[in-house]
Each structure stands twice: as structure tokens, then as C-alpha cells.
Amino acid sequence: MAPGDVHLRSGKRPVDVAHVVVFVETGDGLPIMRHQVAGRCTLPAGRARAIPFLLPVPWETPVTWPEHPVVLVVRTEVAFAGGAVSCWTAPFQVHPSLGHRRLLEALRSGGFRLERVDLVEESLPEVRRSMSFVQRMTFRHCTGREGGMRVALVANPVGVDVVSATAAGRRHALVRHDCGTLHVAELLGAWPDRA
């Protein structure tokens, strides 16, 4: 849950608000979620009102990686009686979960370097999910092996479903948030030139 406030201020006349909605979107406008924080209300002339809310952020929301950030924004929409709408946006960051961090640590300790992060529409029949797109990370091995590894991530309350794709094929693993040691071999499968 992400806490926030919407601040409204009226001018010389009362303002009839139809609704206040908060959206989380990608920088390209791909919708992640919509949450109504207020319904119909009237703001008297010359008054201000703060509307507090808790935004239920889905587990699958893309994570903000400092090295390769995926741009997310929160867009606030205030609709007024009569049809006028006012919108503004602000940057939105989602911190990696423990499962995300454990995945990155395992890959780094295995000699992989994060090269790119994308949001893609990808078929993952082995993973249960609600969004049409996934966050995909591309890694290269420090030895310069051709092909590298692509990893699709779908977080859930238990951990992060990871579908890794290498020249040797696809592999599905669950990286738990709570415990256990993740070995990069669980993600690689039959990596070429691997003993």
C-alpha cells in the first residue's frame, strides 16, 4: 500500500467535484492500475481540502531499478460536475522486494551484469499473472559469452516468478521473499560450456 494525499483548493466560487481518481501508468501510458480516492463532493469557496488515500499497488507492478529505471508515473484526475477534468502527473517508484534483490545478488555473484530492463508483452504459460506485460531484464556474463540471459519477472506475495531464457532454453524458478539461498544454476539450466 502506498500512502498519498490529493490536495484540492477552490477559488472564489464553490466547486462541485464528480470524482478523484489516481492512476499508475508507464511513461508510455500503459495502464497498471486505477484507484478512485473520492466520489462526489462540494468544496466551498476559498477552501482547501486534503484527501488522504492508500493506493493498493499490485505485486506485478514493474520495479524501479536505479541502473536502468523503467519510468512509472502516478496520474491524478479530478473530474468536475459539468465535464471539466484536471490532470497532473508525478514520478512513481516501486522498490525491489527481497525476492527481486535475492535474484539480482545471485546473478551478480554468478558473473552476470544487468544490461537492460524493458516492459514487454510476453507469453508466460508457466506463470499465473494479471497484467498483459511483464518486466524483462537482459543480463550479460562477464566472460562475454554470446547470447546472455533474458529474465522475465512476475512478483507475487510469496516471491518472484522468474522465467529465464538462454541459448539452452527456458527455465522457471520461484525466488522466495523470505528465505533460502538462490543459486544461479537454478536459472541457467544447461548453460553452454557448463560442467
Secondary structure, DSSP 8 states (H G I E B T S, - for coil): -EEEEEEEE--SS-EEEEEEEEEEEETT--EEEEEEEE-SEEE-TT-EEEEEEEE---TTS----SSS---EEEEEEEEETTS-EEEEEEE------HHHHHHHHHHHHTTEEEEEEEEE----TTS--SSS-EEEEEEEETT--SS-EEEEEEE-SSEEEEEEEETTEEEEEEEESSS----THHHHSS-TT--
